[in-house]
Amino acid sequence: MLHIYRKCASPIQELQECSSERGLWFCLINPTNEELSEVQQATGVPVDILGPALDEEERPRVEVEESWILIIVNIPLMKDEDNFDTIPLGIIITSNHFITVTIKHTEILSYFASDKDVNLDTSKRTRFLFKILYKTAEMYLKHLAFINRHTDRIEQTLRQSMKNKDLFRLFQLSRSLVYFTGSLKDNGVVMKKLMRYMKMAQFQHLLKMYEEDEDLLEDVIIENEQALDMVEMHSNILNGLMNAFASIISNNVNMVMKFLTTITILLAVPTMISSFWGMNVKVPWLVGQNEWGFFYVIILAVIVTSVIAFLLLKKEEI
C-alpha cells in the first residue's frame, strides 16, 4: 500500500497520484512491486534500497550513498496482550523526498499520517526523522507500561490459582522484553552513527540540521536510553517474578506429595495388621476361640496407627 503525504503550514494532504514534487512523504506499507517501481521512478531510489525493511529479520543499520541515506530501526508491535514483537522500519532520505517502508501498519506512522503532530513539516526531512525516532522510543515506553499493568493482573491470578498457562503468559511477556532490549540497543547504535554522519560536510545536503534539530536529537537519544533502562529493569523484575512463582508451584507440589506419602504410610499400618490375621496359620484370637478377636485386631490397628500419626505430627511431617 502506498500513501503520499504533503504537509507544510496547512493540514496534512494525501495525494492521489505519485509525484516527484519536492517535500513529499512516501509511506509504503507492505507494498507491491508496482508500488515500489512507482516510488523508484518518482524519487530515484533503487528498489533494492526500498526492499530491505520488508524483511522481518533485517537488523537496524545505516547505509549512506551520495544521493540517499537508508536508516533502518526496529519499532515495537503489539500482536496481542501477551505477545509483543519488533519489526524493521526503513527510512530513506533523499535531497528532495522522505520515504518510509514497513511490512505492517504501525501506530507510529499512523500518528503522523493522521495529522496529530501539528508542527510536522514533511519538507524538513531531518526533523521528521528525529520525530519518528522520538515517537518510536515513546511507543516502547507505552507498550512497557501496558506490560507492567498486564503482569500485575497475571500475578494476582497466580496468587489465587497456580496454573501453568499463567506462567507461560509471563514467559511470553519476558520474551517480548528481550526483543525490546535488543531492538533499543540496536536503535541506539543507529542514532550514534547518525550523529557522526551529521557532522560530515558531504552529507549536509541529506541531513540538513537546524539549531532546534540538535536539541531534538539529544532528546531522542535520552528517550531511547531511558526506554532501554526501563525495559532492562522490568525484564529483570519479570524474570525474578517467574522464578518465584515457579519455586512456589514446585514447593506446593512437594507439600502435596509429602501429605499423600504420609497418608499412604498411615493407611498401610492397619492393612499390614489385618493381613497378619488373614494368614492361613494359627494366630491369637482365632474365630471360634475368641468371639472378641475381631474387635481386638481393630483396636490394635487403631492404637498403632494413632501412635505413628502422633510421631509424624510431632516431627511436623503432617
N, C-alpha and C positions, 0 to 999 in steps of 0.2 A: 504494500500500500504506500502510495506516495502523496504527501501533503506538502504544499509550497506556501510559506507564510512570508508576510512582509509587515514590519511594524517600525514606525519612527515615533512621531509625536501622536499620531492617530491610533485608534484601537487596532488591534491586530487584524490583518486581512488575509484570507486564504485565496490564492489564485487558482483558477480552474485549469489553466494550461501551463505547461512547462515553459520557462522563460530564462534567458541569460541575463536578465536585469540585475544590476548591482545591488547588494544588500539583502538578498533573499535567503530565506532559511528553507532548505530542502530536508524534509523529515521523512525518512524511509523506515517503514515498519514491515518486516518480513516481505521485502519487495520481490517482484517478479523480475525475470531477466530483461523484459521490455522496459520496466521502470528504471532499472539500473542503466540501461542504454540511454534512456532519455536524460537522466541526470549527467551521464558522461558527456553527452553532446552539449548540454547547457553549461556545464562547469569546466569541462576539460579534464576532470579527474578520471583516471583509468578505472575500469570495472574491478580489476584485481585489488585496488585500494579500497573500493567501496564494500567488497565482499567479506573481508576477514571478520568483521564484527558479527556476521551471521553464523559463525561457528561458536557454539556454546562453550567449547574448550579453549577458545582464544584467550591468551593472557594479556593483562594490561601492559601497554608499551607505548612508546613514542617513536614515530618514524618521520623524518623530515627530508623533503626534497626542495628544489628551488621554487617550485610553483605551488606547493601544497604541504601541509603538515597533517599527519594522522595521529590522533590520540585515542587510545582505547583504554577505557576504565571499566571496572565492574560495578554494577548497580544492583541494589537489593530487589528481590522479587518475592512476594508472598504467594505461595501455592495454596495453602490452607492454614488453619490456625495452628497446626502442629509442624508445618514444613515451610521453611524459607530457603531460598537459594539466591544465587547471584548470576547475572547474565552480562555479557560484554555490551558496552555501548561505544560505538565508533563515532568519533567527531573528526570531521575533515574540514580544515580551514584553508581557503584559498585567498588570494588578494581581493576577491570580489564576493565570495559566497561562503555560506556556513551550512554544513551538511551533517546530519545525524543519521546513524544507521543502527538499528536494533532488530532483534528477531521477534520481540513481543511488545505489546502495549505496556507502557510503564507510567506510573504516577508522575514521574519527574518531567517527562516530555509533555504529558497532558496538562501539567501545571502551567507551563509556558504557552502551550497552544491555546489554552482557554483564557489567555489574557489576564491571569491573576497577578502577574508581575507588571504593574502599571509603568514601571520605568524601563521595561525591556525595549531595546533598540537592536533589531537584527543586523543593522549595518555596523554596529560596534562589536565585531566578532570576538575579540579577546575578552571583553567584559561579559559577553554572552557565555563564553566558555567557562569563565570563573563562576558565573551564576549557576550553571549546570552542575559544576563540581561542588559548589556550596550546597545546592539542593540535594545532591547525592549524599553528602555527609549527614544532612538533616534527616534524610529518609532512613539511613541506617539507625539513627537515634530514635526515630519514630517507631520502627519495627522492634528495636530493642525494648522500648517502653511497653509495647504490646506483649512481647515475650515475657517480660517480668510479671505483668499482670496475669498472663495465662499460666505461668509457672506457679504463682500463688494459688490459683484455682485448683491446679492439679495437686499441689501439696495438701490443700485442705481435703481433697478427695482421698488421697493416700492415707491421711490421718484417720479417716473413717473406715476405709476398707483397702487393705493391701492387695492390689491386683497388678498382674504383670503388664497389662495393657497400659496402665498409667506410667509404669516405669519406661515402657517403650516410647511413650509420648515425650517423657523427659529426655530420653536418649535422642529422639529426633530433633528436639529443640537444641540440645547440646551440639549436635552435628551442624545445625544451622549456624550457631555461633562460631563454630570452627570455620565455616565458609566465610562468614563475615570478617573474622580476624584476618584470614589470608587475603581477602579482597581489599580490606582497608590498608594493609601493609603495602600491597602492590600499588594501590592508588596513591599512597604517599610517595613511593618511588617515582611514579609518573609526574607528580607535582614538582618534585625537586628537579627533575630533568627539565620541566617546562621553565622553571626559574633560570636555569643555566642558559637555555636557548634564548630566552627573552633578553638576556644581556649581550647577545651576539648581534652585531650590526647587520649581518647578512640575512637575518630573519625578521628584521623590523617591519618589512612590508607585509609579513604574515601575522605577526604577533605585535601589533602596534598597541602600546600601553599609554594610558593617560595617568595622571597623578593619582586619581581615586582608584584606579585599577590595581595599583601596587598594594594599597590597603586591603582591597577585596581579596587579593591573592593571599596575603598574610592571614586574613580571616578564614579563608578556605583551608589553608594548611593547619591552622589551630583547630578548626572544627573537625577536620579529619583525624587529627591526633587525639582529640577528646573522645571522638567516637570509638577509636581503636582502644583507648584506655578503658572506656566503659564496657565495651564488648569483652575484652580480656578479663576484666574484673567479674562480670556477671557469668562468664563462661566458667571461671574457677568456682564461683558460688554454686552454679548449677551442677557441676561435676561433684562437688562436695555433698550436695543435697542427694544426688543419685546414689552415691556411695553410702550415705547414712541410711537411706530407706532400704537399700539392698541389704545392708547389715541387719536392719530391724526385721525385715522379712525372713532372713536366714535365721535370726535368733528366735523368731516366733515358731518357725518350723522345728527348730531344735527343742523348744519347750513342749510342743505338741508331741513330738516323738518321745521325749522323756516321760511325759504323762502316760502315753499309751504303753510304754515299756513297763512302767510301774503297775499299771492296771493288769497287764499280762502276768506279771510276777504274782500279784495278789490272787488272780483267778487260778493260777497254776497250783497254788497250795491246796485248796480243797479238792481240786481234781486229782492231785497226787495221793492225798489221804484216802479219798474214796476208792481210788484204784487199788490200794492195798487190800481193802476188804472185798474186792471183786475178784481176787485171785482164787484159783481152784486148789487151795491148800487150807489147812486148819488155821484159823485166826481167832483171837478172842472175840467174844460176843457173837458167836455164830447164831444164825436163825434157828430157833428151836431150843437153844440152850439158854438164851437170854433175850427176853422179849423187849428189853430196853436198849439192845445193842445198836439199833439204827440211830437212836437219839444220842447215844454216847459218841458215835462217829461224827454226827453233825456238830455236837458241842465241841469236840476236839478240833474239828476243822475251823470252827468259828474262833476258838481261842488262839490257835496257831496263826491264823490269818490276821487276827487283831494285833497280836504281838509283832508280827512282821510289818504291818501297816504303821504301828506306833514307832518302830525303829526307823522306818523310812521317813516318817513325818518329822521325827526328831533330827534327822540328817538333812531335812529340807529337800528330800527327793520327790515329794509330792506337792 
